[in-house]
Structures are given as C-alpha cells and as structure tokens.
C-alpha cells in the first residue's frame, strides 16, 4: 500500500511539473485543500513556507511575468501540500522503508531514513546556536548574521560534523558497513 502511495506521489509530482494551465493547477489545489480539510491533516510550518513561496512569486513576477510566476508558485504550494499529505499518511520511517523496498535496496532505506531524520537535527542546531548568541548579547538580525556568517557557519558545521560522527559510530555498532 505504501509503495502504491509513493508511486502515485511520484507520478502526480511529474504531472504537476508539466502542467502549464493556470486553471487546472487551481482546480488541483482546490481538490487537495478539500481533501486536507476532510481528512483533517495538520500542515506543518505553512506560514514560513508561504513567505518563501511569496518571495519566489515576487522574484519571478519581476523577472518573467505574473502568469508564469503564479504557475510556479501554485506548483510549489501543491507540491508542499502533497509532501505533507504523504508524510502524514505514511510517516517518515515508513517512507524510507518504502523507498528501500520499492527499489530493493537496504542502502537506499538507510540513506533516506538518515536524510529525513537529519533535517530536524539541522534545525535544532540552528536554534541552539541562535539561543547561544542571543545569550551573549548578539543582536540577531540580518545585518549581523551576514557580517558574522563565517563564524555562524563554522559553528554550525562543526556541530553537525560531530553529530554525523556520532551517527556513523552508531551505524557501525549496529553492523551496517
């Protein structure tokens, strides 16, 4: 069942990429929103994603035209909602297992599961760095972040490499080589 859902998701994603009709995309978005409301699916952090999509829309509207930028933005919104639906239906670990089963690869299962579970770790590290800098009276605004980006990136990647090393040791201890 999960394999079928994953294949449908991949097929639907490919179809969405090639749709250039604005009204068809709006219809698909409406159907997805109705489905989300019926199933009462919680969509995570849509506000931040919406701001990103709004930025993409504005940049494309300035560089291309409004219709093309609207089509691109609708595609992004639809894909975001579809990904949330898939993860809510299957779950992250089941999604990784399904990828591994679908392509008959234990390595792919391991790669996908590590990748999907590492995203929250990356986010938590950024939050911890932000808290540490604020505790040291660092003014956390865009100007200071850009001016001190080398220091921030160095600390972030140092912490991430320590986490990766810890993860590597636990994988080796479990017998995966």
N, C-alpha and C positions, 0 to 999 in steps of 0.2 A: 504494500500500500504506500509506504513512504517513497519507494523507488518510483512509483507512478506519479506521486505528487511532485517529486523532484524533476522528473522528465517533463511533466506538464508545465512546471515553472520555467524550465529552460526553454521549452517551445514557445510559451507565451511571451517570455522576455525577448526572444528573437523576433517574434511577430511585431511586438511593440516598437522595436528598433526601426523596422521598415515601414511603419505606418506614418504617412505624411498628411493625412486628413485630420484637420483640427476637430471636426465634429465627431469623428469616430473615436478619437482619443478622449474627448469629453464624455462620450457615451460609455466608454470603458471605465473611465474614472468614476462616473456615476454608479455603475454596476458594482465596482469594487467598494465604494463607500457604503452603498446599501448593504452589501454582504458583510462588511465590517460592523455596521450598526446592528444587523440581525444577529450575528454571532457574538456581539459584544466583545470584540477583540480590543485589547489595550495597545495603543500605538505609543512606543517609547520615544521621548525627546523630539516630538514633531516640530516644536517651536524653533529649535536650533536648526533643524533640517530645513524648515520653511524659510528661515532667514538666508541660509545658504542658497536655496533654490531661487529666492527673490534676487539675490546678488547675481546669480547666473543669468536670470532673466534680464536684469538691467544691463549687464555687460553685453549680452547678445543683442539686446534691443539697440544699444548704441553702435555695435559693430556690424550687425547684419540688418535685420528688420524685425518688427514686432511680431509678425505672424510666425516666423521661424523660431524666434526666441520663446514664444508661447508654446509651440510644439515641443521644443527641447525641454522646457520646464514641466510640461504635462507628462512627458515621458519619465522624467526624474521622479515626479510625485507618484506616478503609477508604479514604478519600479520599487520605490521606497515602501509603499503600502504592500506590494506583493511580497517583498522580502520579510516584512513584519508578519504578514499572514503565514508565510511558510515557517518561519521560526516559531511562531506561537502554536502552529499546528503540530509540527514535528519535534521541535526542541533542538538545541544546539548539538548535543552529543548524538542524538538520533540522526540529525542531518549529516554529521561527519561519518557516522557508521553507514548511512545510506550511500554516501558518495563512495566509500570504500567498497561496499557490497556491489554497487552498480558497475564499478569498473574493475572488480575482482582484485583489489589491491589493499593489503593491510597497511602499506606505507602511506597510501593516499588518505586512509582513515586517520592515521596518526598525524599527518601533516595538517589536514583540515581541522581536526579537533584541537590541535595546539594553536593553530592560527585563530580559530574562533574564540578560544578561551583566553588568548593573549591580548585581545582587544581591550577587555575591561582592566587588565593589569596595566596596560599602557595608559589608560585614562586615570587610574588610581595614582600612578606615579606622577602624572602631571598635576593632579590635585594636591598631592603631598608636597611637591616642590613649591607650588603656589603658596600653600599654608606656611611652609618654612620661610619663604622670602617675605611674606607679609608679617610674620612674627619678628623678623629682623628689620622692620620698618621700611621694607622695599615697597615703593609706590607701584602697584601692579596695574599699569596702563600700557597702551600700545607703544608709546614712545620708549618707555623704559624696557619693555620686552624686546623691542628691536635693537636698542642700544646694547643690551646685555644678552643678546641671543646666543652668542658663543658660549658664555657661561651656563646659560639655561640648557642649551642642547648638550653640552658636555656632561652636566649633572644628570640629565635625563638618560642619555645613552649609557653612562656608567652604571646607573641603577638598573636599566633594562638588561645590560650585559650580565650583571650579577644574577638577575632573575633567570636569564637564559641558561647561565652556567648551572644554577640550581636545578632548573628543569632538565637539563642534559644529564646531570648526575642521577636524578630520579628515574629518567627513562632507561639509562644504562643499568641501574639497580633492578629494574623490572625485567630486564632481559631483552630489550629492543636494541638492536645494533643497526 
